[in-house]
């Protein structure tokens, strides 16, 4: 077969282009690969005045079942779950996740809460767990309720060893009082506030009359 000069030049050019492409790093060949997806960190919120000043007898992840008590805590049982990741979406295992909240009547189990003396003895008020290998965590608690000055919320903290990585609050998506809550508004713009909202939805597959809520955590 006869190869003409112009054909030879085209073959040489194609070979040089392929050789150059093979030498280039993959991200330079395709700009899409050079873009690393970055997640916005979960906004921090105030710890509030009622972080437990004395721990309950139980410090597990089931707040509605207190050891030695004959009944469950009052309120709508809620299964709160989520996943902790870094800003690139990689799971964070072995983190300690704490939650604390008022009972169904708006009382914290805290010595300085004026309503605390009447707190529900069947509600733990505080729970603790550790994230699994895939970064997931779970709690069994109650749907948060409002009390004077605050929209319903659950306090949440994340620690790595003895280092506190994040303190924030979880709010009910769509609750009418959210827009008037100063602490939630302090999170920043609408996008930041949206990261603190969780949908509380029926979960009959988990427990009769219960709700489920998912709240993922992104740590910087």
C-alpha positions as CSV (number, residue, x, y, z in Angstrom):
1,X,0.0,0.0,0.0
2,X,1.4,3.4,-0.9
3,X,1.3,6.1,1.8
4,X,1.6,9.7,0.4
5,X,3.5,12.4,2.1
6,X,0.4,14.3,3.3
7,X,-0.8,11.0,4.9
8,X,2.5,10.6,6.7
9,X,2.3,14.1,8.2
10,X,-1.2,13.4,9.5
11,X,-0.1,10.2,11.1
12,X,2.9,11.9,12.7
13,X,0.7,14.7,14.1
14,X,-1.8,12.2,15.5
15,X,1.0,10.2,17.1
16,X,2.5,13.3,18.7
17,X,-0.9,14.3,20.0
18,X,-1.5,10.9,21.6
19,X,1.9,10.9,23.2
20,X,1.4,14.4,24.7
21,X,-2.1,13.3,26.0
22,X,-0.6,10.2,27.7
23,X,2.0,12.4,29.5
24,X,-0.6,14.8,30.9
25,X,-2.3,14.3,34.3
26,X,-5.9,13.2,34.0
27,X,-7.4,16.4,35.5
28,X,-5.8,18.4,32.7
29,X,-7.3,16.3,30.0
30,X,-10.8,16.7,31.4
31,X,-11.6,19.8,33.5
32,X,-14.5,17.9,35.1
33,X,-12.1,15.6,36.9
34,X,-10.3,18.6,38.3
35,X,-13.4,19.9,40.1
36,X,-13.6,18.5,43.6
37,X,-17.1,18.6,45.1
38,X,-17.1,20.6,48.3
39,X,-20.0,20.4,50.8
40,X,-20.9,23.4,52.9
41,X,-20.2,22.8,56.6
42,X,-23.1,22.5,59.0
43,X,-23.5,25.9,60.6
44,X,-22.6,26.3,64.3
45,X,-25.2,27.3,66.8
46,X,-25.1,28.4,70.5
47,X,-24.8,25.6,73.0
48,X,-27.5,27.3,75.1
49,X,-27.8,27.5,78.8
50,X,-29.0,24.0,79.5
51,X,-26.3,21.6,78.5
52,X,-26.5,19.0,81.3
53,X,-24.8,20.1,84.5
54,X,-25.2,16.6,85.7
55,X,-25.5,13.5,83.5
56,X,-28.6,11.3,83.7
57,X,-28.2,7.7,84.8
58,X,-28.5,6.6,81.2
59,X,-26.3,8.3,78.6
60,X,-27.2,6.0,75.7
61,X,-28.9,6.9,72.4
62,X,-32.4,6.0,73.5
63,X,-33.9,9.0,75.3
64,X,-37.4,7.8,75.8
65,X,-36.6,4.6,77.7
66,X,-34.9,5.2,81.0
67,X,-33.5,2.3,83.0
68,X,-35.8,1.4,85.9
69,X,-38.7,3.5,84.8
70,X,-42.0,1.8,84.0
71,X,-43.1,4.1,81.1
72,X,-41.7,5.8,78.0
73,X,-41.1,9.5,77.9
74,X,-44.1,11.6,76.9
75,X,-44.2,13.0,73.4
76,X,-44.0,11.8,69.8
77,X,-41.3,9.2,69.5
78,X,-38.8,10.2,66.8
79,X,-35.9,8.3,65.2
80,X,-33.2,10.8,64.5
81,X,-30.5,9.6,62.2
82,X,-27.8,11.0,60.0
83,X,-24.3,10.7,58.6
84,X,-21.2,12.7,59.5
85,X,-18.8,13.5,56.7
86,X,-16.0,16.0,55.8
87,X,-16.5,18.6,53.2
88,X,-15.6,16.2,50.4
89,X,-18.2,13.7,51.5
90,X,-15.9,11.2,53.2
91,X,-17.4,9.4,56.2
92,X,-16.2,10.3,59.7
93,X,-16.1,7.3,62.0
94,X,-15.6,7.3,65.7
95,X,-17.0,10.7,66.5
96,X,-19.0,11.2,69.6
97,X,-22.4,12.7,68.9
98,X,-24.5,14.2,71.8
99,X,-28.0,15.5,71.8
100,X,-30.0,17.2,74.5
101,X,-33.5,18.8,74.5
102,X,-36.5,19.7,76.6
103,X,-39.2,17.2,77.4
104,X,-42.7,17.3,75.9
105,X,-43.7,20.1,78.4
106,X,-40.8,22.3,77.6
107,X,-38.6,21.5,80.6
108,X,-34.9,20.7,80.5
109,X,-33.4,18.3,83.1
110,X,-31.1,21.1,84.3
111,X,-30.7,22.7,87.7
112,X,-31.0,26.3,86.3
113,X,-34.1,25.7,84.3
114,X,-37.1,27.1,86.3
115,X,-39.2,24.4,84.8
116,X,-36.7,21.7,85.5
117,X,-38.1,20.5,88.8
118,X,-41.2,19.2,86.9
119,X,-39.2,17.5,84.1
120,X,-40.6,14.2,82.8
121,X,-38.8,11.5,84.9
122,X,-39.4,9.0,82.0
123,X,-37.5,11.2,79.5
124,X,-33.7,11.1,79.6
125,X,-33.2,14.6,78.1
126,X,-29.7,13.8,76.9
127,X,-28.1,11.1,74.8
128,X,-24.8,10.1,73.4
129,X,-23.6,7.7,70.6
130,X,-20.6,7.2,68.3
131,X,-20.6,7.3,64.5
132,X,-20.2,4.0,62.7
133,X,-17.6,3.1,60.1
134,X,-19.8,4.7,57.4
135,X,-20.3,7.9,59.5
136,X,-23.9,7.1,60.5
137,X,-25.5,7.8,63.9
138,X,-28.9,7.3,65.4
139,X,-31.0,8.3,68.3
140,X,-34.5,7.5,69.6
141,X,-36.0,10.6,71.1
142,X,-39.1,12.7,70.9
143,X,-40.1,15.4,68.4
144,X,-39.0,18.7,69.9
145,X,-41.5,21.2,71.2
146,X,-41.6,24.9,71.5
147,X,-41.3,26.9,74.7
148,X,-41.5,30.7,75.3
149,X,-38.9,32.4,73.1
150,X,-37.8,29.4,71.1
151,X,-39.0,27.4,68.1
152,X,-38.7,23.5,68.5
153,X,-35.1,22.4,68.4
154,X,-32.7,19.7,69.4
155,X,-29.2,20.6,70.6
156,X,-26.4,18.6,69.0
157,X,-22.7,18.4,69.6
158,X,-19.9,16.5,67.8
159,X,-16.6,15.7,69.4
160,X,-13.4,13.9,68.3
161,X,-11.7,12.6,71.4
162,X,-11.6,15.5,73.7
163,X,-11.9,18.1,71.0
164,X,-15.4,19.6,70.4
165,X,-15.8,19.9,66.6
166,X,-19.3,21.3,66.3
167,X,-22.2,22.5,68.3
168,X,-25.4,23.2,66.5
169,X,-29.2,22.8,66.6
170,X,-31.7,20.7,64.6
171,X,-35.0,22.4,63.7
172,X,-38.3,21.1,62.2
173,X,-38.5,21.9,58.5
174,X,-41.7,23.9,57.8
175,X,-42.5,24.8,61.4
176,X,-44.3,28.2,61.4
177,X,-42.3,29.7,64.3
178,X,-38.9,29.2,62.6
179,X,-38.8,32.6,61.0
180,X,-39.2,34.3,64.3
181,X,-36.5,32.3,66.1
182,X,-33.4,34.5,66.7
183,X,-31.0,31.7,67.2
184,X,-32.0,30.0,63.9
185,X,-31.8,33.4,62.1
186,X,-28.3,33.8,63.4
187,X,-27.1,30.9,61.2
188,X,-26.8,33.3,58.3
189,X,-28.4,33.3,54.9
190,X,-31.3,31.1,53.7
191,X,-29.0,28.4,52.4
192,X,-27.2,28.2,55.8
193,X,-30.5,28.0,57.7
194,X,-31.8,25.3,55.4
195,X,-28.8,23.1,56.5
196,X,-30.3,23.1,60.0
197,X,-33.7,21.9,59.0
198,X,-34.8,18.3,59.2
199,X,-38.1,16.8,57.9
200,X,-40.1,15.0,60.6
201,X,-42.1,12.4,58.8
202,X,-44.3,9.4,59.8
203,X,-42.3,6.2,60.3
204,X,-44.8,3.3,60.8
205,X,-42.2,0.9,59.6
206,X,-40.0,1.7,62.5
207,X,-42.5,2.1,65.3
208,X,-46.3,2.6,65.6
209,X,-47.0,6.4,65.7
210,X,-43.4,7.3,65.5
211,X,-41.6,9.9,63.3
212,X,-38.3,9.8,61.5
213,X,-35.9,12.7,60.8
214,X,-32.6,12.8,59.0
215,X,-29.9,15.3,59.9
216,X,-26.6,14.9,58.1
217,X,-23.5,16.6,59.5
218,X,-20.7,18.1,57.5
219,X,-17.6,19.1,59.4
220,X,-14.9,21.5,58.2
